[in-house]
Amino acid sequence: MKKYFFLTLCILFIAIIATGCIDELVPVGGEDTGQEMSAYEFEVFLNNSYEDGEFIPTHSFYLSNNGSVKVVSIIDNQSMVDVIPMEDLSTQNSEVLSNIVILGDFASNTGSEPQDFERFTSMEKASEINHTLSEEVIRGQKHIYIEFEEPVTGYVAYTMSIPAGQDFIYITTPPSVVRFILPEGYTTGNSLIGKVKPSPDEVYYDTSGRENLVWYNEPEASGFMSLLGRYTPADEEEIESLPEVISVKYYTENAPRDLGIAVTILGIIALFIFARYTKERKRLEKIRNDIEDNASISKRKGKD
């Protein structure tokens, strides 16, 4: 039986390579974004970005399969951008934030209407706004702050290193509008391969054929954690909402089909091995029965 077991593993391994599943589930080679504004897409994405006349920070995450994510945040009258990186052993020795580009102006010099953000996207070079980086650990979680000399309105873009693989986790800072843009040819939502949590408020495809996942003014913790975030035990005064985690596992659109092919091949191999095992067992049982019958006959003849 051991040889059948190892034969199964070898055939399955070859089948997975043939169907391309390994390429679907591990990251592929990276690219050098360089230190330039052309690395980003500055889009006037303002869906539900205004509530009661107030602007809500809007963050777009352009996911990739090379261990990095490009982030474009639209802010209004903010003196700081709080970045919560997700790190592991693969990112400890790398530069977490790189290629920081600012398109905008000091809040005292501009408004935050759609036409203002449209004007910023037509800028030919990055704004000359100085910024500094600082770090802080809060409740065991690292925070990186992009700080400006005075409040800024406009776009803040940066490239962030993330753990290798095709998973991305973002810790929200409500209220905010959050958008994930999956790489072209990738999707999510299959219960066997990977899903996105919590479910987005909107899913659509852009002109480049990329799947976009959007959460509006989202999200806040639910259930017990929501109550814990809203009230203090003493006087039940309302306090700041607790952040929640958005996570997504993405894969190529062909991955579910290829996984189905691999499972089918494995099933056929398992049936083949079971049939061989059953046939071999019956053969051995027949040999044993023949031997026992012959022994019984010989014994009877000996008594006679």
C-alpha positions in Angstrom: 0.0 0.0 0.0 2.9 2.4 0.6 3.9 2.4 -3.0 0.3 3.3 -4.0 0.3 6.1 -1.5 3.6 7.6 -2.8 2.4 7.1 -6.4 -0.8 9.1 -5.5 1.3 11.9 -4.1 3.5 12.1 -7.2 0.6 12.0 -9.6 -1.3 14.7 -7.6 1.8 16.9 -7.6 2.2 16.6 -11.3 -1.5 17.3 -11.8 -1.4 20.5 -9.8 1.6 21.8 -11.7 -0.1 20.9 -15.0 -3.3 22.8 -14.1 -1.3 25.8 -12.8 -2.7 25.9 -9.2 0.8 26.4 -7.7 1.2 29.6 -9.7 -2.2 30.7 -8.5 -1.5 30.4 -4.8 2.1 31.8 -4.5 3.3 35.2 -5.3 5.1 35.9 -8.6 8.0 38.2 -9.3 7.9 41.8 -8.3 8.5 45.1 -10.0 10.4 48.3 -9.2 7.9 51.2 -8.7 10.6 53.8 -8.6 10.4 57.2 -6.9 7.8 58.8 -9.1 4.2 59.9 -9.2 3.5 57.9 -12.3 3.6 54.8 -10.2 0.1 55.7 -8.8 -3.4 56.2 -10.2 -4.8 59.5 -8.9 -8.5 59.1 -9.5 -11.3 61.4 -8.2 -13.0 58.5 -6.4 -15.5 60.3 -4.1 -18.3 57.8 -3.8 -20.1 58.5 -0.5 -17.1 60.6 0.6 -19.3 63.4 2.0 -21.7 63.1 4.9 -23.7 66.0 6.2 -21.3 68.3 4.3 -18.2 66.8 5.9 -15.5 65.1 3.9 -14.8 61.5 4.9 -11.2 60.3 4.3 -11.2 57.9 1.3 -8.5 55.2 0.8 -7.8 53.1 -2.3 -5.6 50.1 -2.0 -4.2 48.8 -5.3 -3.3 45.2 -4.5 -0.6 43.2 -6.3 1.0 39.8 -6.2 4.5 41.0 -5.5 4.5 41.6 -1.8 3.4 45.3 -1.9 0.3 47.5 -2.1 0.0 50.9 -3.6 -2.2 53.2 -1.4 -3.8 56.4 -2.6 -5.6 58.4 0.2 -7.7 61.4 -0.3 -7.7 63.6 2.8 -9.1 67.0 3.8 -7.5 69.3 6.4 -5.4 66.6 7.9 -2.0 67.1 9.4 -1.2 63.4 9.6 -1.9 60.1 7.9 -1.9 57.1 10.2 -0.6 53.9 8.5 -0.9 50.5 10.3 1.4 48.1 8.5 1.0 44.4 8.5 4.4 42.8 9.0 5.9 39.4 9.4 9.4 37.9 9.1 9.5 38.6 5.4 9.1 42.4 5.8 11.1 43.0 9.0 14.3 44.0 7.0 12.5 45.9 4.2 11.4 49.5 4.0 7.8 49.5 5.0 6.8 52.8 3.3 8.4 54.1 0.1 7.8 56.5 -2.8 5.6 58.9 -0.8 3.9 61.3 -3.2 1.7 64.3 -2.3 -0.7 66.0 -4.7 -2.5 68.8 -3.0 -2.1 72.0 -1.0 -2.3 73.3 2.5 -5.9 73.3 3.7 -5.8 77.0 4.3 -5.2 77.5 0.5 -7.9 75.3 -1.0 -11.3 73.7 -0.6 -12.3 70.1 -0.6 -14.9 70.1 -3.4 -14.8 67.5 -6.2 -13.4 70.2 -8.6 -10.5 70.8 -6.1 -9.5 67.1 -6.2 -9.9 67.1 -10.0 -7.5 70.0 -10.2 -4.9 68.1 -8.1 -5.0 65.1 -10.4 -4.0 67.2 -13.3 -0.8 68.3 -11.6 2.3 67.5 -13.6 4.6 67.1 -10.6 4.3 66.4 -6.9 3.5 69.2 -4.5 6.4 70.6 -2.5 4.9 69.8 0.9 7.4 68.6 3.5 6.6 65.5 5.5 8.2 63.5 8.2 7.8 59.9 9.3 7.5 58.7 12.9 6.7 55.4 14.5 4.7 54.4 17.6 3.5 51.1 19.1 0.0 51.1 20.5 -1.4 48.1 22.2 1.3 45.9 20.5 0.5 47.3 17.0 2.9 49.4 15.1 1.8 52.7 13.6 3.7 54.8 11.1 2.7 58.5 10.9 3.2 60.6 7.8 3.1 64.1 9.3 2.9 67.5 7.5 4.1 70.9 8.7 0.4 72.1 8.6 -2.9 70.5 7.6 -3.1 69.3 4.0 -6.0 68.7 1.5 -5.4 66.4 -1.5 -3.8 63.1 -2.3 -1.2 61.2 -0.3 0.2 58.1 -2.1 2.7 55.6 -0.9 3.9 52.0 -1.5 3.7 49.7 1.5 5.5 46.4 1.9 3.2 43.6 3.0 3.7 39.9 3.9 4.3 37.7 0.9 1.2 36.0 -0.6 -2.1 36.9 -2.0 -3.8 38.0 1.3 -4.3 41.5 2.5 -5.5 42.8 5.8 -6.4 46.4 6.6 -7.3 47.9 10.0 -9.8 50.6 9.5 -9.8 54.1 11.1 -13.5 55.0 11.0 -15.1 56.9 9.6 -13.7 56.3 6.2 -14.4 55.0 2.7 -12.2 52.0 1.8 -11.7 50.6 -1.7 -9.7 47.5 -2.6 -8.7 47.2 -6.3 -7.7 43.6 -7.2 -5.0 42.9 -9.8 -6.4 42.4 -13.3 -7.5 38.8 -13.8 -7.9 38.2 -10.1 -11.1 37.7 -8.0 -12.3 36.7 -4.5 -15.3 35.2 -2.8 -14.9 31.4 -3.3 -15.6 29.7 0.0 -12.9 27.0 -0.7 -10.1 29.2 -1.8 -10.7 32.5 0.0 -13.2 35.2 0.8 -13.4 38.8 1.8 -14.6 39.8 5.3 -16.8 41.7 6.0 -18.8 41.7 2.8 -18.2 44.9 0.8 -21.1 47.4 0.2 -20.4 47.5 -3.5 -18.5 45.3 -6.0 -17.9 46.5 -9.6 -15.3 46.2 -12.4 -13.5 49.3 -13.6 -12.5 50.2 -17.2 -9.4 48.1 -16.8 -11.4 45.0 -16.0 -10.2 45.0 -12.3 -12.6 44.0 -9.6 -13.2 46.8 -7.0 -14.5 46.2 -3.5 -15.9 49.2 -1.6 -16.9 49.8 2.0 -18.7 53.1 2.6 -18.1 54.9 5.9 -17.0 51.5 7.1 -16.6 49.5 9.1 -17.3 49.6 12.8 -17.1 46.7 15.2 -20.4 44.8 15.7 -22.0 42.9 18.5 -20.4 43.0 21.9 -17.3 44.8 20.6 -19.5 47.6 19.3 -21.1 48.1 22.7 -17.7 48.0 24.3 -16.5 50.7 21.9 -19.5 53.0 22.3 -19.9 53.1 26.1 -17.7 53.3 29.1 -18.7 51.1 32.1 -19.0 54.2 34.4 -21.2 56.8 32.7 -22.1 55.2 29.3 -20.7 58.3 27.5 -20.2 57.7 23.9 -16.5 57.3 22.8 -14.7 56.7 19.6 -15.8 53.7 17.5 -13.5 50.7 17.6 -11.7 49.8 14.3 -12.4 46.6 12.5 -10.3 44.5 10.2 -11.0 44.0 6.5 -9.3 40.9 5.0 -9.3 39.6 1.5 -7.8 36.5 -0.1 -7.6 36.9 -3.8 -6.6 34.5 -6.6 -6.7 34.3 -10.4 -10.1 33.8 -12.0 -9.0 30.4 -13.2 -8.0 29.1 -9.8 -11.5 27.6 -8.8 -11.6 25.8 -12.1 -8.0 24.5 -11.8 -8.7 23.5 -8.2 -11.7 21.5 -9.4 -9.6 19.8 -12.0 -7.0 18.8 -9.4 -9.7 17.5 -7.0 -11.3 15.5 -9.8 -7.9 14.0 -10.8 -7.3 13.1 -7.1 -10.7 11.5 -6.8 -10.1 9.4 -9.9 -6.7 8.3 -8.5 -8.3 7.5 -5.1 -11.0 5.3 -6.8 -8.3 3.5 -8.9 -6.3 2.8 -5.7 -9.4 1.6 -3.9 -10.4 -0.7 -6.7 -6.8 -2.1 -6.9 -6.8 -2.6 -3.1 -10.2 -4.3 -3.2 -9.1 -6.6 -6.0 -5.8 -7.5 -4.2 -7.6 -8.1 -1.0 -10.1 -10.5 -2.6 -7.2 -12.3 -4.3 -5.3 -12.7 -1.0 -8.5 -13.9 0.7 -9.0 -16.5 -2.1 -5.5 -17.7 -1.7 -5.9 -17.9 2.1 -9.2 -19.8 1.7 -7.6 -22.2 -0.8 -4.8 -22.9 1.6 -7.2 -23.4 4.5 -9.3 -25.8 2.4 -6.3 -27.8 1.3 -5.1 -28.0 4.8 -8.5 -29.2 6.0 -8.6 -31.9 3.2 -5.1 -33.0 4.1 -6.0 -33.3 7.7 -9.1 -35.4 7.0 -7.1 -37.7 4.7 -4.6 -38.1 7.5 -7.3 -39.3 9.9 -8.6 -41.7 7.4 
